[in-house]
């Protein structure tokens, strides 16, 4: 059961008082478990909005991408559609609807821990099966996996350089009884890549063990079972120094260490790490490419025009949504798309001649 956000601050304060500082990763994990466990955070009346909530075109094009892979793989009849952290189920509903137009109707399997969100997802995709971890996914069929804004919510560890060497960043309570981050006591130099170890104080290096573990497990599944995975998230393609931890509430940035459990905590995704883990499992890696370029390559402009023709009264809204998804001033450049697939499956569309990370 997820912790209650109304008393999470008191619980964390008591834990710190009794056992000492907790890592930024543990703080982020507890905060997000409480936050997502309390209900639906999405939409204009919530704290943030994701691409599938902006327009049906996003999920539809992902569905077409998966369908194309399935067709060229020989139409295996036992594929399963898997989504990690499916939000309201909007993306899945749009993707599965577009798949059915081509005679492809895979069973849906969602990895979700929030009971409140599971109910919304069941309403959007009746009959979907649920798991709390990727370990419970089917192990004998090809998997078509979608992870949209999933990896960014996983807890990050932060190492901070000090005059005494690298230390893990931990959360304490200051004299005003507010949570704050500070360097811990134990040396952590070995967890920082050699190229960053001489960075000046107080540089921060982030790592996400949870993302690495999940990616390695899923890559192993695809390698042995067949299939493909599409990751859409914001992140970086070159590892670097700096904190990317942020909080969002009511569509505005907030202090990540204030009111834990009452806002969404995220950090940028390390696409280099995800790509390298897939390669370790002998998978094909495509991208990452900018979301806007990928959507244009998949035909979002033609789809937008078709929707405008069929719903002229909504044309302005449709074109505004297209612009938000595609253009650099919206989500087009910040968000990236990474494609991962079994070497026995076809080369995926949408990535053009872009070089994959390596």
Secondary structure by P-SEA (a helix, b strand, c coil): cccccccaaaaaaaaaaccccccaaaaaaaaaaaaaaacccccccccccccccccaaaaaaaaaaaaaaaaaaccccbbbbbbcccccaaaaaaaaaaaaaaccccbbbbbcccaaaaaaaaaaccbbbbbcccccccccbbbbbbbcccccccbbbbbbbcccccccbbbbbccccbbbbbbcccccccccccccccccccbbbbbbaaaaaaaaaaaaaaaacccbbbbbbbbbccccccccccccccccccccccccccbbbbbbbaaaaaaaaaaaacccccccccaaaaaaaacaaaaaaaaaaacccaaaaaaaaaaaacccccccccbbbbbbbbcccccccccccccccc
